[in-house]
């Protein structure tokens, strides 16, 4: 099996994964902020939400001008500023307004870097398999981080965690020179529609809304799944191992699209993926043992990774210059931002079952959005056929 533009996709994947680090290790980071930096559970959740809100805001602005941006310059500047923001977060970590402001700024610059990387995929052939590589790498990194951070949280501390984030930003900065420049962006001489024309089609609106709700649903449960394990009196090492394996379960999920492409369309794979995630949460709601905690987490990890490349490919097919994927990423980041905050509202008193019920409801709405987005995409002749 040969993947076109594989070396480019690997570089884009590394940059994008580094920009996503606060999300990839979110439950472990929440645990560190609560246990090592003296933040309350709610404040730790909102620190994550503000970080994601900053990323969503910059992503939305970029989506409106993505056809005219030099992604190499954007990525380089954003990663340089992200390195500085990481250092600032390390020195200000604690229950203070300053820390929340720093995390918001960090979200803005990391969001810009992520959009630069994610939009780069759409500009090259074979992008659907490129997104599969991207998500596969995310779940490898997430699995490693979700094991290492909880196990070594006492030694690492909040300062050490943010120093590590800053170091990874510096590594990604060295790769930013491989992002598309103005010439590469201009190589596609097809008659493309303007950003606004693409974004205001019904197919794009529904797909973007679905992506936002998908990420909100996942982050609602993901934010407190580590704390849920603690409430079941599961040891830190068992929780770390469960989160590691759950993330690693996402690797074959993400790689599925690399192997089969769009052979089965979009809706049928997404139906299967969302059903698996809901099943995982029902398992957690119905049983309180370590074995079922482990199994439920694996279901959700597989589903998240399995669905993401199909969603990203759906958006990329709407505009090969990246406006739909940029806007979708922005709104999905907004969903990620609202997820921890929404979870914080319903988790009062340690009622973690409310978190999973909220996530299930959001997944149902997500599925409806994708079904109708696929129908309208076909009607508007914006992509693949045979989605049903």
C-alpha positions as a printed Julia matrix, in Angstrom:
388×3 Matrix{Float64}:
   0.0    0.0     0.0
   1.47   3.33   -1.09
   0.32   6.6     0.46
   0.8    9.68   -1.69
   2.71  12.55   -0.05
   3.44  10.39    3.01
   6.53  12.35    4.14
   4.58  15.61    4.03
   1.71  14.07    5.97
   4.06  12.79    8.68
   5.52  16.29    9.21
   2.07  17.9     9.27
   0.98  15.21   11.73
   3.86  15.89   14.12
   3.21  19.64   14.12
  -0.53  19.21   14.56
  -0.11  16.64   17.34
   2.24  18.89   19.29
  -0.26  21.73   18.97
  -2.9   19.39   20.41
  -0.89  18.25   23.44
  -3.12  19.98   26.06
  -6.05  18.03   24.62
  -4.24  14.72   24.09
  -3.34  14.45   27.78
  -6.35  16.4    29.07
  -7.55  14.11   31.91
  -4.0   13.59   33.17
  -3.34  17.35   32.99
  -6.54  17.99   34.97
  -5.3   15.55   37.59
  -1.93  17.31   37.84
  -3.54  20.75   38.16
  -5.86  19.5    40.91
  -3.3   17.47   42.85
  -0.1   19.45   42.26
  -1.17  23.06   41.55
  -4.04  23.31   44.06
  -6.74  24.11   41.48
 -10.29  22.96   42.18
 -11.78  20.45   39.74
 -14.02  23.13   38.28
 -11.19  25.66   37.89
  -8.97  23.04   36.28
 -11.78  22.29   33.83
 -12.24  25.95   33.0
  -8.5   26.45   32.5
  -8.75  23.83   29.77
 -11.88  25.42   28.34
 -10.27  28.85   28.1
  -7.27  27.32   26.35
  -9.57  25.73   23.78
 -11.69  28.87   23.39
  -8.56  30.8    22.42
  -7.75  28.16   19.82
 -11.3   28.22   18.46
 -11.3   32.0    18.07
  -8.1   32.13   16.04
  -9.19  29.15   13.98
 -12.42  30.86   12.97
 -10.57  34.01   11.91
  -8.08  31.96    9.9
 -10.85  30.01    8.13
 -12.15  33.27    6.63
  -8.76  34.01    5.01
  -7.21  30.56    4.67
  -6.91  30.81    0.85
  -4.6   33.82    1.29
  -2.46  32.72    4.24
   1.12  31.55    4.05
   0.8   28.49    6.27
   4.57  28.23    6.74
   4.82  31.75    8.15
   1.73  31.28   10.33
   3.0   28.0    11.74
   6.48  29.33   12.45
   5.27  32.42   14.31
   2.6   30.5    16.2
   4.97  27.8    17.45
   7.57  30.34   18.54
   4.93  32.13   20.61
   3.6   28.8    21.91
   7.05  28.0    23.29
   7.03  31.26   25.25
   3.45  30.69   26.43
   4.44  27.24   27.68
   7.25  28.71   29.75
   4.89  31.35   31.14
   2.35  28.67   32.12
   5.06  26.73   33.95
   5.93  29.75   36.1
   2.34  30.83   36.79
   0.64  27.44   37.33
  -1.79  27.84   40.23
  -5.3   29.02   41.14
  -4.78  32.54   39.79
  -6.27  34.76   37.08
  -2.78  35.15   35.59
  -2.58  31.44   34.92
  -5.97  31.44   33.2
  -4.92  34.38   31.0
  -1.69  32.64   30.05
  -3.57  29.45   29.17
  -5.96  31.44   26.98
  -3.06  33.05   25.1
  -1.43  29.66   24.74
  -4.63  28.35   23.2
  -4.63  31.12   20.59
  -1.1   30.45   19.35
  -1.39  26.65   19.5
  -4.71  26.93   17.66
  -3.03  28.86   14.86
  -0.3   26.23   14.6
  -2.86  23.44   14.5
  -4.93  25.12   11.76
  -1.77  25.63    9.7
  -0.96  21.92    9.97
  -4.51  20.58    9.49
  -5.23  22.82    6.49
  -2.03  21.65    4.83
  -3.41  18.12    4.35
  -6.28  19.27    2.12
  -3.85  20.79   -0.37
  -2.33  17.43   -1.34
  -3.77  14.32   -2.95
  -4.44  11.36   -0.68
  -5.53  13.67    2.13
  -8.05  11.17    3.55
  -5.25   8.71    4.3
  -3.09  11.6     5.52
  -5.72  12.39    8.13
  -5.61   8.73    9.13
  -1.86   9.01    9.72
  -2.44  12.23   11.67
  -5.0   10.74   14.03
  -2.95   7.58   14.45
   0.0    9.65   15.68
  -2.25  11.64   18.01
  -3.41   8.5    19.76
   0.1    7.07   20.05
   1.23  10.3    21.73
  -1.92  10.48   23.85
  -1.51   6.91   25.03
   2.07   7.49   26.09
   1.22  10.78   27.8
  -1.81   9.41   29.63
   0.35   6.68   31.11
   3.46   8.71   31.91
   1.81  11.82   33.37
  -0.4   10.14   36.03
   2.34   7.7    37.06
   4.99  10.41   37.45
   2.68  13.29   38.37
   4.23  13.78   41.82
   7.75  14.03   40.41
   6.72  16.04   37.34
   4.38  18.56   38.94
   2.5   21.27   37.06
   5.68  23.21   36.28
   7.39  20.19   34.8
   4.35  19.39   32.67
   4.29  22.83   31.07
   8.06  22.8    30.58
   7.56  19.56   28.64
   4.86  21.19   26.51
   7.23  24.08   25.73
  10.01  21.69   24.72
   7.69  19.93   22.28
   6.65  23.29   20.8
  10.32  23.95   20.13
  10.68  20.62   18.33
   7.63  21.39   16.17
   9.08  24.82   15.38
  12.05  23.17   13.68
   9.62  21.36   11.34
   7.49  24.39   10.45
   9.67  25.12    7.42
   8.05  22.1     5.7
   4.54  23.59    5.82
   3.18  24.87    2.46
   4.36  28.33    1.48
   2.57  30.78   -0.82
   3.85  29.08   -3.97
   2.69  25.65   -2.83
  -0.71  27.07   -1.89
  -1.0   28.65   -5.31
  -0.14  25.52   -7.26
  -3.8   24.51   -7.35
  -5.15  26.58  -10.25
  -8.68  25.19  -10.17
 -11.54  27.65   -9.98
 -12.2   27.55   -6.28
 -15.05  29.22   -4.48
 -14.43  31.89   -1.88
 -14.14  30.92    1.76
 -17.53  32.38    2.65
 -19.24  30.73   -0.31
 -18.03  27.34    0.87
 -18.73  27.9     4.56
 -22.33  29.01    4.04
 -23.43  25.93    2.14
 -25.79  23.72    4.13
 -23.44  20.75    3.82
 -20.6   22.74    5.38
 -22.75  24.19    8.15
 -24.05  20.77    9.19
 -20.64  19.09    8.94
 -18.98  21.84   10.98
 -21.75  21.72   13.62
 -21.42  17.95   13.78
 -17.66  18.18   14.27
 -18.13  20.68   17.11
 -20.68  18.48   18.85
 -18.54  15.38   18.3
 -15.59  16.97   20.08
 -17.82  18.38   22.83
 -19.29  14.91   23.45
 -15.87  13.3    23.63
 -14.36  15.95   25.86
 -17.3   15.9    28.24
 -16.45  12.31   29.18
 -12.69  12.58   28.61
 -12.2   15.45   31.05
 -13.28  13.5    34.11
 -12.64   9.89   33.18
  -9.45   9.92   35.29
 -11.38  11.39   38.25
 -14.12   8.78   37.68
 -11.51   6.06   38.08
 -10.32   7.65   41.32
 -13.92   7.67   42.6
 -14.04   3.9    42.0
 -10.93   3.5    44.2
  -8.86   2.34   41.25
  -5.14   2.87   41.77
  -3.17   5.53   39.86
  -1.17   2.86   38.06
  -4.33   1.02   36.98
  -5.91   4.27   35.78
  -2.74   5.16   33.89
  -2.62   1.72   32.28
  -6.31   1.91   31.34
  -5.91   5.32   29.73
  -2.78   4.15   27.93
  -4.48   1.11   26.43
  -7.63   3.11   25.63
  -5.54   5.56   23.63
  -3.59   2.78   21.96
  -6.93   1.21   20.99
  -7.43   4.32   18.9
  -4.46   3.45   16.71
  -6.19   0.66   14.72
  -9.31   2.84   14.71
  -7.52   5.76   13.06
  -5.59   3.49   10.71
  -8.78   1.97    9.32
  -9.25   4.79    6.81
  -5.59   4.47    5.75
  -6.31   0.88    4.69
  -9.82   1.13    3.21
 -10.15   4.81    2.3
 -13.75   5.74    1.47
 -14.78   2.28    0.31
 -17.82   2.33    2.6
 -18.61   6.04    2.28
 -18.87   8.33    5.28
 -22.12   7.72    7.12
 -21.84   3.97    7.59
 -18.39   4.19    9.24
 -19.53   7.11   11.41
 -22.65   5.22   12.48
 -20.5    2.33   13.66
 -18.03   4.62   15.42
 -20.62   6.63   17.35
 -22.45   3.44   18.37
 -19.21   2.04   19.8
 -18.61   5.19   21.86
 -22.11   5.2    23.3
 -21.73   1.51   24.16
 -18.53   2.3    26.06
 -20.25   4.91   28.19
 -23.18   2.6    28.91
 -20.65   0.04   30.15
 -19.17   2.61   32.52
 -22.61   3.61   33.77
 -23.68   0.05   34.45
 -20.58  -1.4    36.12
 -18.11  -0.05   38.68
 -15.22  -2.54   38.47
 -11.74  -2.0    37.07
 -12.3   -4.53   34.27
 -15.34  -2.68   32.92
 -13.64   0.7    33.43
 -10.84  -0.65   31.24
 -13.18  -2.04   28.57
 -15.4    1.06   28.45
 -12.36   3.3    28.03
 -11.06   1.15   25.17
 -14.4    1.41   23.36
 -14.32   5.2    23.59
 -10.66   5.47   22.59
 -11.2    3.31   19.51
 -14.32   5.21   18.48
 -12.8    8.68   18.82
  -9.84   7.84   16.61
 -11.9    5.84   14.15
 -14.37   8.68   13.48
 -11.98  11.63   13.28
 -10.35  10.97    9.87
 -13.76  10.44    8.27
 -15.02  13.74    9.69
 -11.88  15.61    8.61
 -12.02  14.08    5.14
 -15.67  15.11    4.8
 -14.69  18.7     5.54
 -11.6   18.63    3.33
 -13.69  17.43    0.38
 -15.79  20.6     0.59
 -12.79  22.84   -0.17
  -9.34  21.55   -1.11
  -7.75  24.86   -0.09
  -8.78  24.26    3.49
 -11.52  26.7     4.48
 -13.97  24.01    5.6
 -11.38  22.0     7.53
 -10.12  25.23    9.16
 -13.62  26.31   10.17
 -14.5   22.77   11.25
 -11.37  22.57   13.33
 -12.18  25.94   14.88
 -15.68  24.91   15.87
 -14.51  21.49   16.99
 -12.04  23.28   19.23
 -14.94  25.36   20.53
 -16.71  22.09   21.23
 -13.6   20.88   23.03
 -13.59  24.14   24.99
 -17.21  23.87   26.03
 -16.94  20.16   26.82
 -14.88  20.45   30.01
 -16.96  23.43   31.15
 -20.23  21.6    30.51
 -18.87  18.57   32.34
 -17.87  20.81   35.26
 -21.47  22.03   35.52
 -22.96  18.55   35.85
 -20.21  16.88   37.89
 -21.08  18.79   41.07
 -20.86  16.5    44.06
 -18.9   13.87   42.16
 -21.9   12.8    40.05
 -19.85  11.36   37.19
 -22.83   9.47   35.77
 -24.26  12.85   34.71
 -21.13  13.44   32.64
 -21.63  10.26   30.63
 -25.36  10.88   30.12
 -24.6   14.36   28.77
 -22.01  12.91   26.41
 -24.46  10.31   25.06
 -27.06  13.0    24.33
 -24.5   15.08   22.42
 -23.45  12.05   20.35
 -27.04  11.48   19.24
 -27.31  15.08   18.0
 -23.9   14.73   16.35
 -25.06  11.71   14.36
 -28.12  13.56   13.06
 -25.92  16.44   11.85
 -23.58  14.13    9.93
 -26.43  12.23    8.27
 -27.95  15.4     6.85
 -24.54  16.91    6.04
 -23.71  13.9     3.9
 -27.05  14.13    2.09
 -26.6   17.8     1.29
 -22.96  17.33    0.3
 -24.07  14.83   -2.31
 -26.87  17.12   -3.52
 -24.45  20.05   -3.82
 -21.86  17.87   -5.64
 -19.16  18.61   -3.03
 -17.5   15.26   -2.66
 -17.71  11.55   -2.79
 -20.89   9.65   -3.58
 -22.27   6.47   -1.98
 -22.34   7.94    1.52
 -25.47   6.07    2.5
